[in-house]
Amino acid sequence: MPAGKPRVAVAMATFNPDRELFQRQVDSIRAQQGCDWHCFISDDHSEAEALAGIEAVIAGDERFTLSR
């Protein structure tokens, strides 16, 4: 972590999120600058299709952690 950058934890709760709105929310978090952030997503047993959408949106970005 570069010196002087604050660490920020983002907590997000999901349940069958609308894919487009979830994508916009994740894009907004990804656009944050000036801090070292990590987003923890707690999903409340979304349906399989919705969960697959969450996983697809955050795929490959180690700054997101998904927990069911």
ZAKOLDREN-519616 format. One record per residue: residue in three letters; x, y, z of N, C-alpha, C in turn; residue number from 1. Coordinates in nm, 3 decimals. Each point is the difference from the previous one (the first is absolute). Example, Ala and Ser with C-alpha at 12.3 -4.5 7.8 and 13.67 -1.06 7.14 Angstrom:
2
<atom res="ALA" n_xx="1.319" n_yy="-0.569" n_zz="0.780" ca_xx="-0.089" ca_yy="0.119" ca_zz="0.000" c_xx="0.090" c_yy="0.120" c_zz="0.000" n="1"/>
<atom res="SER" n_xx="-0.035" n_yy="0.105" n_zz="-0.072" ca_xx="0.082" ca_yy="0.119" ca_zz="0.006" c_xx="-0.077" c_yy="0.109" c_zz="0.073" n="2"/>
# end
This chain:
68
<atom res="MET" n_xx="0.084" n_yy="-0.117" n_zz="0.000" ca_xx="-0.084" ca_yy="0.117" ca_zz="0.000" c_xx="0.088" c_yy="0.123" c_zz="0.000" n="1"/>
<atom res="PRO" n_xx="-0.024" n_yy="0.094" n_zz="-0.093" ca_xx="0.078" ca_yy="0.122" ca_zz="-0.003" c_xx="-0.019" c_yy="0.081" c_zz="0.127" n="2"/>
<atom res="ALA" n_xx="0.109" n_yy="0.063" n_zz="0.044" ca_xx="-0.006" ca_yy="0.082" ca_zz="0.121" c_xx="-0.101" c_yy="0.112" c_zz="-0.017" n="3"/>
<atom res="GLY" n_xx="-0.075" n_yy="0.025" n_zz="0.106" ca_xx="-0.093" ca_yy="0.112" ca_zz="-0.001" c_xx="-0.139" c_yy="-0.031" c_zz="-0.051" n="4"/>
<atom res="LYS" n_xx="-0.021" n_yy="-0.118" n_zz="-0.057" ca_xx="-0.134" ca_yy="-0.035" ca_zz="-0.049" c_xx="-0.077" c_yy="-0.070" c_zz="0.111" n="5"/>
<atom res="PRO" n_xx="-0.116" n_yy="0.053" n_zz="0.036" ca_xx="-0.079" ca_yy="-0.066" ca_zz="0.104" c_xx="-0.059" c_yy="-0.131" c_zz="-0.051" n="6"/>
<atom res="ARG" n_xx="-0.023" n_yy="-0.092" n_zz="0.093" ca_xx="-0.065" ca_yy="-0.127" ca_zz="-0.033" c_xx="-0.149" c_yy="0.015" c_zz="0.031" n="7"/>
<atom res="VAL" n_xx="-0.083" n_yy="-0.045" n_zz="-0.091" ca_xx="-0.144" ca_yy="0.011" ca_zz="0.014" c_xx="-0.063" c_yy="-0.135" c_zz="-0.026" n="8"/>
<atom res="ALA" n_xx="-0.094" n_yy="-0.039" n_zz="0.087" ca_xx="-0.077" ca_yy="-0.122" ca_zz="-0.020" c_xx="-0.143" c_yy="0.042" c_zz="-0.036" n="9"/>
<atom res="VAL" n_xx="-0.052" n_yy="-0.061" n_zz="-0.106" ca_xx="-0.137" ca_yy="0.026" ca_zz="-0.044" c_xx="-0.079" c_yy="-0.128" c_zz="0.026" n="10"/>
<atom res="ALA" n_xx="-0.115" n_yy="0.015" n_zz="0.067" ca_xx="-0.087" ca_yy="-0.115" ca_zz="0.025" c_xx="-0.125" c_yy="0.015" c_zz="-0.085" n="11"/>
<atom res="MET" n_xx="-0.035" n_yy="-0.107" n_zz="-0.073" ca_xx="-0.117" ca_yy="0.003" ca_zz="-0.086" c_xx="-0.082" c_yy="-0.126" c_zz="0.027" n="12"/>
<atom res="ALA" n_xx="-0.130" n_yy="0.017" n_zz="0.015" ca_xx="-0.090" ca_yy="-0.114" ca_zz="0.015" c_xx="-0.080" c_yy="-0.014" c_zz="-0.128" n="13"/>
<atom res="THR" n_xx="-0.018" n_yy="-0.125" n_zz="-0.046" ca_xx="-0.076" ca_yy="-0.023" ca_zz="-0.123" c_xx="-0.102" c_yy="-0.111" c_zz="0.019" n="14"/>
<atom res="PHE" n_xx="-0.107" n_yy="0.009" n_zz="-0.079" ca_xx="-0.099" ca_yy="-0.106" ca_zz="-0.012" c_xx="-0.068" c_yy="0.019" c_zz="-0.135" n="15"/>
<atom res="ASN" n_xx="0.027" n_yy="-0.089" n_zz="-0.092" ca_xx="-0.055" ca_yy="0.006" ca_zz="-0.136" c_xx="0.009" c_yy="0.140" c_zz="-0.060" n="16"/>
<atom res="PRO" n_xx="0.121" n_yy="0.056" n_zz="-0.005" ca_xx="0.012" ca_yy="0.137" ca_zz="-0.052" c_xx="-0.029" c_yy="0.009" c_zz="-0.149" n="17"/>
<atom res="ASP" n_xx="-0.055" n_yy="0.112" n_zz="-0.041" ca_xx="-0.016" ca_yy="0.030" ca_zz="-0.142" c_xx="0.141" c_yy="0.010" c_zz="-0.060" n="18"/>
<atom res="ARG" n_xx="0.027" n_yy="-0.075" n_zz="-0.104" ca_xx="0.137" ca_yy="-0.009" ca_zz="-0.055" c_xx="0.053" c_yy="0.137" c_zz="-0.043" n="19"/>
<atom res="GLU" n_xx="-0.080" n_yy="0.078" n_zz="-0.071" ca_xx="0.046" ca_yy="0.131" ca_zz="-0.048" c_xx="0.031" c_yy="0.094" c_zz="0.116" n="20"/>
<atom res="LEU" n_xx="-0.087" n_yy="0.005" n_zz="0.099" ca_xx="0.022" ca_yy="0.088" ca_zz="0.114" c_xx="0.120" c_yy="-0.046" c_zz="0.082" n="21"/>
<atom res="PHE" n_xx="0.015" n_yy="-0.131" n_zz="0.016" ca_xx="0.116" ca_yy="-0.053" ca_zz="0.072" c_xx="0.129" c_yy="0.036" c_zz="-0.074" n="22"/>
<atom res="GLN" n_xx="0.000" n_yy="-0.013" n_zz="-0.132" ca_xx="0.118" ca_yy="0.036" ca_zz="-0.080" c_xx="0.035" c_yy="0.147" c_zz="0.020" n="23"/>
<atom res="ARG" n_xx="-0.100" n_yy="0.087" n_zz="-0.001" ca_xx="0.025" ca_yy="0.144" ca_zz="0.021" c_xx="0.058" c_yy="0.026" c_zz="0.138" n="24"/>
<atom res="GLN" n_xx="-0.051" n_yy="-0.070" n_zz="0.101" ca_xx="0.050" ca_yy="0.017" ca_zz="0.136" c_xx="0.146" c_yy="-0.044" c_zz="0.009" n="25"/>
<atom res="VAL" n_xx="0.031" n_yy="-0.115" n_zz="-0.059" ca_xx="0.138" ca_yy="-0.050" ca_zz="0.002" c_xx="0.092" c_yy="0.094" c_zz="-0.078" n="26"/>
<atom res="ASP" n_xx="-0.046" n_yy="0.048" n_zz="-0.115" ca_xx="0.081" ca_yy="0.095" ca_zz="-0.078" c_xx="0.030" c_yy="0.126" c_zz="0.081" n="27"/>
<atom res="SER" n_xx="-0.097" n_yy="0.046" n_zz="0.078" ca_xx="0.020" ca_yy="0.118" ca_zz="0.084" c_xx="0.107" c_yy="-0.027" c_zz="0.106" n="28"/>
<atom res="ILE" n_xx="-0.006" n_yy="-0.117" n_zz="0.060" ca_xx="0.100" ca_yy="-0.035" ca_zz="0.101" c_xx="0.138" c_yy="-0.011" c_zz="-0.065" n="29"/>
<atom res="ARG" n_xx="0.007" n_yy="-0.064" n_zz="-0.115" ca_xx="0.129" ca_yy="-0.015" ca_zz="-0.070" c_xx="0.060" c_yy="0.134" c_zz="-0.039" n="30"/>
<atom res="ALA" n_xx="-0.081" n_yy="0.101" n_zz="-0.021" ca_xx="0.048" ca_yy="0.132" ca_zz="-0.043" c_xx="0.060" c_yy="0.082" c_zz="0.114" n="31"/>
<atom res="GLN" n_xx="-0.013" n_yy="-0.048" n_zz="0.122" ca_xx="0.052" ca_yy="0.076" ca_zz="0.114" c_xx="0.152" c_yy="0.005" c_zz="-0.003" n="32"/>
<atom res="GLN" n_xx="0.052" n_yy="0.118" n_zz="0.025" ca_xx="0.144" ca_yy="0.021" ca_zz="-0.001" c_xx="0.041" c_yy="0.063" c_zz="0.133" n="33"/>
<atom res="GLY" n_xx="0.127" n_yy="-0.005" n_zz="0.028" ca_xx="0.052" ca_yy="0.066" ca_zz="0.119" c_xx="-0.004" c_yy="-0.087" c_zz="0.124" n="34"/>
<atom res="CYS" n_xx="-0.042" n_yy="-0.125" n_zz="-0.015" ca_xx="0.000" ca_yy="-0.091" ca_zz="0.114" c_xx="0.022" c_yy="-0.143" c_zz="-0.049" n="35"/>
<atom res="ASP" n_xx="0.042" n_yy="-0.083" n_zz="0.092" ca_xx="0.017" ca_yy="-0.142" ca_zz="-0.027" c_xx="-0.124" c_yy="-0.068" c_zz="0.057" n="36"/>
<atom res="TRP" n_xx="-0.092" n_yy="-0.044" n_zz="-0.086" ca_xx="-0.128" ca_yy="-0.051" ca_zz="0.047" c_xx="-0.017" c_yy="-0.148" c_zz="-0.028" n="37"/>
<atom res="HIS" n_xx="-0.091" n_yy="-0.060" n_zz="0.075" ca_xx="-0.042" ca_yy="-0.138" ca_zz="-0.023" c_xx="-0.149" c_yy="-0.006" c_zz="0.028" n="38"/>
<atom res="CYS" n_xx="-0.074" n_yy="-0.068" n_zz="-0.086" ca_xx="-0.145" ca_yy="-0.009" ca_zz="0.014" c_xx="-0.040" c_yy="-0.143" c_zz="0.038" n="39"/>
<atom res="PHE" n_xx="-0.069" n_yy="-0.011" n_zz="0.111" ca_xx="-0.051" ca_yy="-0.128" ca_zz="0.048" c_xx="-0.148" c_yy="-0.007" c_zz="-0.031" n="40"/>
<atom res="ILE" n_xx="-0.040" n_yy="-0.099" n_zz="-0.078" ca_xx="-0.140" ca_yy="-0.016" ca_zz="-0.039" c_xx="-0.057" c_yy="-0.120" c_zz="0.074" n="41"/>
<atom res="SER" n_xx="-0.107" n_yy="0.025" n_zz="0.075" ca_xx="-0.070" ca_yy="-0.108" ca_zz="0.070" c_xx="-0.132" c_yy="-0.024" c_zz="-0.073" n="42"/>
<atom res="ASP" n_xx="-0.012" n_yy="-0.117" n_zz="-0.060" ca_xx="-0.121" ca_yy="-0.031" ca_zz="-0.076" c_xx="-0.092" c_yy="-0.088" c_zz="0.083" n="43"/>
<atom res="ASP" n_xx="-0.128" n_yy="0.036" n_zz="0.003" ca_xx="-0.100" ca_yy="-0.070" ca_zz="0.080" c_xx="-0.074" c_yy="-0.104" c_zz="-0.084" n="44"/>
<atom res="HIS" n_xx="0.075" n_yy="-0.096" n_zz="-0.052" ca_xx="-0.054" ca_yy="-0.114" ca_zz="-0.076" c_xx="-0.080" c_yy="0.041" c_zz="-0.123" n="45"/>
<atom res="SER" n_xx="0.062" n_yy="0.082" n_zz="-0.083" ca_xx="-0.062" ca_yy="0.035" ca_zz="-0.128" c_xx="-0.023" c_yy="-0.125" c_zz="-0.083" n="46"/>
<atom res="GLU" n_xx="-0.095" n_yy="0.010" n_zz="-0.093" ca_xx="-0.024" ca_yy="-0.110" ca_zz="-0.093" c_xx="0.124" c_yy="-0.022" c_zz="-0.086" n="47"/>
<atom res="ALA" n_xx="0.012" n_yy="-0.118" n_zz="-0.057" ca_xx="0.121" ca_yy="-0.038" ca_zz="-0.075" c_xx="0.035" c_yy="0.099" c_zz="-0.110" n="48"/>
<atom res="GLU" n_xx="-0.099" n_yy="0.047" n_zz="-0.074" ca_xx="0.027" ca_yy="0.094" ca_zz="-0.110" c_xx="0.054" c_yy="0.133" c_zz="0.053" n="49"/>
<atom res="ALA" n_xx="-0.058" n_yy="0.049" n_zz="0.107" ca_xx="0.046" ca_yy="0.127" ca_zz="0.059" c_xx="0.141" c_yy="-0.016" c_zz="0.056" n="50"/>
<atom res="LEU" n_xx="0.026" n_yy="-0.111" n_zz="0.066" ca_xx="0.133" ca_yy="-0.024" ca_zz="0.055" c_xx="0.104" c_yy="-0.008" c_zz="-0.111" n="51"/>
<atom res="ALA" n_xx="-0.036" n_yy="-0.065" n_zz="-0.109" ca_xx="0.092" ca_yy="-0.007" ca_zz="-0.115" c_xx="0.028" c_yy="0.140" c_zz="-0.054" n="52"/>
<atom res="GLY" n_xx="-0.100" n_yy="0.087" n_zz="0.001" ca_xx="0.020" ca_yy="0.138" ca_zz="-0.045" c_xx="0.096" c_yy="0.074" c_zz="0.090" n="53"/>
<atom res="ILE" n_xx="-0.016" n_yy="-0.015" n_zz="0.131" ca_xx="0.092" ca_yy="0.063" ca_zz="0.096" c_xx="0.142" c_yy="-0.047" c_zz="-0.027" n="54"/>
<atom res="GLU" n_xx="0.016" n_yy="-0.131" n_zz="-0.012" ca_xx="0.133" ca_yy="-0.056" ca_zz="-0.023" c_xx="0.060" c_yy="0.049" c_zz="-0.130" n="55"/>
<atom res="ALA" n_xx="-0.081" n_yy="0.014" n_zz="-0.104" ca_xx="0.050" ca_yy="0.048" ca_zz="-0.129" c_xx="0.046" c_yy="0.145" c_zz="0.008" n="56"/>
<atom res="VAL" n_xx="-0.076" n_yy="0.082" n_zz="0.071" ca_xx="0.034" ca_yy="0.143" ca_zz="0.011" c_xx="0.131" c_yy="0.021" c_zz="0.074" n="57"/>
<atom res="ILE" n_xx="0.025" n_yy="-0.079" n_zz="0.106" ca_xx="0.121" ca_yy="0.022" ca_zz="0.079" c_xx="0.116" c_yy="-0.092" c_zz="-0.041" n="58"/>
<atom res="ALA" n_xx="-0.022" n_yy="-0.084" n_zz="-0.099" ca_xx="0.103" ca_yy="-0.098" ca_zz="-0.042" c_xx="0.134" c_yy="0.065" c_zz="-0.029" n="59"/>
<atom res="GLY" n_xx="0.104" n_yy="-0.061" n_zz="0.051" ca_xx="0.135" ca_yy="0.045" ca_zz="-0.030" c_xx="0.047" c_yy="0.121" c_zz="0.081" n="60"/>
<atom res="ASP" n_xx="-0.084" n_yy="0.054" n_zz="0.086" ca_xx="0.038" ca_yy="0.117" ca_zz="0.080" c_xx="0.015" c_yy="-0.044" c_zz="0.144" n="61"/>
<atom res="GLU" n_xx="0.124" n_yy="-0.016" n_zz="0.043" ca_xx="0.029" ca_yy="-0.051" ca_zz="0.134" c_xx="-0.039" c_yy="0.098" c_zz="0.111" n="62"/>
<atom res="ARG" n_xx="-0.043" n_yy="0.119" n_zz="-0.037" ca_xx="-0.043" ca_yy="0.097" ca_zz="0.102" c_xx="-0.142" c_yy="-0.029" c_zz="0.050" n="63"/>
<atom res="PHE" n_xx="-0.065" n_yy="-0.099" n_zz="-0.060" ca_xx="-0.134" ca_yy="-0.039" ca_zz="0.042" c_xx="0.004" c_yy="-0.140" c_zz="0.061" n="64"/>
<atom res="THR" n_xx="-0.070" n_yy="-0.015" n_zz="0.112" ca_xx="-0.015" ca_yy="-0.130" ca_zz="0.065" c_xx="-0.150" c_yy="-0.026" c_zz="0.013" n="65"/>
<atom res="LEU" n_xx="-0.044" n_yy="-0.115" n_zz="-0.052" ca_xx="-0.141" ca_yy="-0.037" ca_zz="0.005" c_xx="-0.018" c_yy="-0.112" c_zz="0.101" n="66"/>
<atom res="SER" n_xx="-0.096" n_yy="0.020" n_zz="0.091" ca_xx="-0.034" ca_yy="-0.100" ca_zz="0.100" c_xx="-0.149" c_yy="-0.025" c_zz="-0.006" n="67"/>
<atom res="ARG" n_xx="-0.039" n_yy="-0.127" n_zz="0.011" ca_xx="-0.144" ca_yy="-0.032" ca_zz="-0.001" c_xx="-0.045" c_yy="-0.031" c_zz="0.139" n="68"/>
# end
